Amino acid sequence: MIGDHHVELRRSGGVVELFVSDATRRPVRPRAAYLSTVAGGRVGVAISGDRLMTPAPSDEFEIEIQLQNGTTLRWSGVPSE
C-alpha cells in the first residue's frame, strides 16, 4: 500500500508489470509513470490500460506513478528473481 492506493508488482521474463488500484481494489489508470535507477537515468514506463510495463531493472530502483487526479505515488525496491 502507498497511502490509499495498492500497487502490485510482478516480475517475469525480464519485464516488470505494475497494477495500481484504489483502497477498495478498483483499478486506477495512471497518467504517467517513470522508472529511475541508481546507475542513472529516468525512463518512461509503458501504460496499457491499467497495466504499467517496463524492462526489469538490474539494480536498486524507484517507480514514480502519476495518477489522473494529480496524486504521485513513489515506490523503491531492489530487483529480485
C-alpha positions as a printed NumPy array, in Angstrom:
array([[  0.   ,   0.   ,   0.   ],
       [  1.106,   3.516,  -0.797],
       [ -1.22 ,   5.83 ,   1.048],
       [ -4.741,   4.903,  -0.084],
       [ -3.508,   3.006,  -3.151],
       [ -2.398,  -0.567,  -3.726],
       [  0.449,  -1.236,  -6.169],
       [  1.038,  -4.81 ,  -7.28 ],
       [  4.408,  -5.551,  -8.877],
       [  5.012,  -8.717, -10.903],
       [  8.338,  -9.656, -12.467],
       [  8.503, -12.251, -15.211],
       [ 10.775, -12.902, -18.153],
       [ 12.805,  -9.717, -17.792],
       [  9.709,  -7.484, -17.585],
       [  8.13 ,  -5.77 , -14.594],
       [  4.372,  -5.236, -14.626],
       [  2.659,  -2.911, -12.159],
       [ -1.032,  -2.623, -11.411],
       [ -2.462,   0.291,  -9.412],
       [ -5.791,   0.147,  -7.579],
       [ -7.589,   2.28 ,  -5.017],
       [ -8.235,   1.339,  -1.388],
       [-11.191,  -0.831,  -2.456],
       [ -9.032,  -2.528,  -5.139],
       [-10.708,  -0.857,  -8.124],
       [ -8.183,  -0.394, -10.958],
       [ -6.762,   3.104, -11.351],
       [ -5.461,   4.279, -14.721],
       [ -2.185,   6.229, -14.346],
       [ -1.484,   9.401, -16.344],
       [  2.284,   8.78 , -16.482],
       [  4.954,   6.614, -14.864],
       [  8.747,   6.638, -14.667],
       [ 11.484,   4.285, -13.518],
       [ 14.751,   5.626, -12.079],
       [ 17.771,   3.523, -11.162],
       [ 20.833,   4.16 ,  -9.032],
       [ 23.002,   3.521, -12.124],
       [ 21.414,   6.565, -13.672],
       [ 18.655,   7.632, -15.892],
       [ 14.934,   8.046, -15.724],
       [ 12.811,   6.332, -18.338],
       [  9.124,   6.412, -19.108],
       [  7.111,   3.305, -18.302],
       [  4.649,   1.997, -20.912],
       [  0.973,   2.237, -19.936],
       [ -1.556,  -0.182, -21.4  ],
       [ -4.972,   0.342, -19.821],
       [ -4.404,  -0.096, -16.099],
       [ -1.138,  -2.02 , -16.559],
       [  2.345,  -0.498, -16.455],
       [  5.247,  -2.337, -18.105],
       [  8.991,  -1.786, -18.138],
       [ 12.115,  -3.897, -18.577],
       [ 13.168,  -5.299, -15.199],
       [ 15.858,  -3.134, -13.582],
       [ 19.154,  -4.745, -12.613],
       [ 19.869,  -2.5  ,  -9.629],
       [ 18.029,  -0.513,  -6.959],
       [ 15.157,   1.451,  -8.471],
       [ 12.306,   3.866,  -7.818],
       [  8.961,   3.874,  -9.61 ],
       [  7.031,   7.147,  -9.808],
       [  3.378,   6.857, -10.837],
       [  1.333,   9.965, -11.595],
       [ -2.416,   9.462, -11.322],
       [ -5.114,  11.31 , -13.28 ],
       [ -6.152,  13.27 , -10.145],
       [ -2.636,  14.693,  -9.657],
       [ -1.56 ,  12.25 ,  -6.928],
       [  2.009,  10.956,  -7.257],
       [  2.92 ,   7.534,  -5.873],
       [  6.562,   6.557,  -5.29 ],
       [  7.903,   3.116,  -4.507],
       [ 11.523,   1.984,  -4.174],
       [ 12.821,  -1.539,  -4.428],
       [ 15.651,  -3.891,  -5.155],
       [ 15.339,  -6.382,  -8.017],
       [ 14.62 ,  -9.958,  -7.076],
       [ 14.418, -13.077,  -9.197]])
